[in-house]
Amino acid sequence: MQRPEPSQFAHLWGLDSACVFLNHGSFGATPLAVREEQQRWQNRLENEPVHFFEELMPTFLQDTREALATFLHCQSEDLALVENATTGVNTILRSLEFQEGDEILVPDHAYQACRNTIDYVANRWNAKVNIVKIPFPIEDKSIVLQNILDCVTERTVLAMIDTVTSPTGLRMPFEEITNELESRDIEVLLDAAHGIGMVPLSLDELGASYTTSNCHKWLCAPKGTAFLHVRKDKQEKIHPLTISHGMTFPLGDTTRFRHEFDWTGTRDVTGHCSIPMAIDFLASHVEGGWPAIMRRNHELAIIGRNILCESLGIAPPCPDDMITCIATLPLPSSNSSGGIPLHEPDPLHRELKEKFGIQIPVWSWPSPEGRYIRISAQLYNSEEQYVYLSQALKELL
Ligand SMILES: Cc1ncc(COP(=O)(O)O)c(C=O)c1O
């Protein structure tokens, strides 16, 4: 079979042309110009490290927080720059104090690393983890909200909610969930790992206590760039995982939150410094900027999913409004992996890569038990790539 061409935007990325890259969702992919921008920051840092860290860096990181605040409709002083969403989630959960018997609510589609953090923290405080079952396939997003509210008790103090779930690719009705829970005095920790650059976010209006999102995924910034947004009234109790100078530094006209998060020891901040350019760069290549990029990727994910559903003879597992730029599909049940454990690689993943050059995640999911694939749609992807994937699956399944 002839390898399909990517889209007309593919030249902006340096992706291996022998690979049909359909997994932007796992780690993102950074355009060449943004990588060059980071290199420029690295050169600038290494030209005079003391001057960079002590004199220049605070202003550069402030510029980054301001660029993010404009994008996210929030205030720059409420943002902390962290390395990834796992760190963001850990920062919140390990800062909070719980009473014995307090309940932390989490849907069963949560990302396992973040779920592990909840279990670890709950265990330490003798708190209870209350797992909300969300069906998949699912008919309507209202089911998510209802199932979550059904699990709320008077002991529920915190809920970790995804913007978009990782294994099942579902866009959660996170705005309604946040509104309902926060109005009941239940803190919401929004795991928006798939968030910025994928779905419009208006953080002040949203009103979640805590939000963390990866810039290295859908914003296409360098790896190791994420933010943590903490609502002002919650900032006093939140500390970085690394306690450093900021804890005792004279306050001046800023906040303890700022001091503590602005310096967590010497680290490579060049990825964070590149964020303003990353935002402008992709926006300048698509008429309509980021709203148009998000819309285009969403539409392509729907097209890709429809191509696969038709070819595999399966119904879409969720309505179109629960899809963003990733979509998970069950593979026909007769071809179920037959109980490949969750953490073991599925041989189909390797076969797709080795025989067809397709990079796509394949995993098992417990309910209903089976084997699933998750497509991604980013600017560099083309419709033909999903047709090619459908043909490859037909041959392998
Ligand atoms: C929902 C969700 N949360 C958290 C993460 C972790 O992201 P990172 O590895 O960048 O910390 C991911 C990664 O895919 C995710 O999908």
The ligand as a Gaussian input file, in Angstrom:
#p B3LYP/6-31G(d) Opt

LIG

0 1
 C       -5.443000      13.107000      31.219000
 C       -3.943000      13.132000      31.388000
 N       -3.425000      13.536000      32.559000
 C       -2.107000      13.614000      32.748000
 C       -1.218000      13.251000      31.756000
 C        0.254000      13.316000      32.035000
 O        0.927000      14.207000      31.225000
 P        2.494000      14.389000      31.457000
 O        3.128000      13.067000      31.183000
 O        2.915000      15.437000      30.495000
 O        2.666000      14.784000      32.882000
 C       -1.705000      12.796000      30.529000
 C       -0.783000      12.391000      29.463000
 O       -1.140000      11.956000      28.410000
 C       -3.102000      12.740000      30.342000
 O       -3.632000      12.330000      29.181000

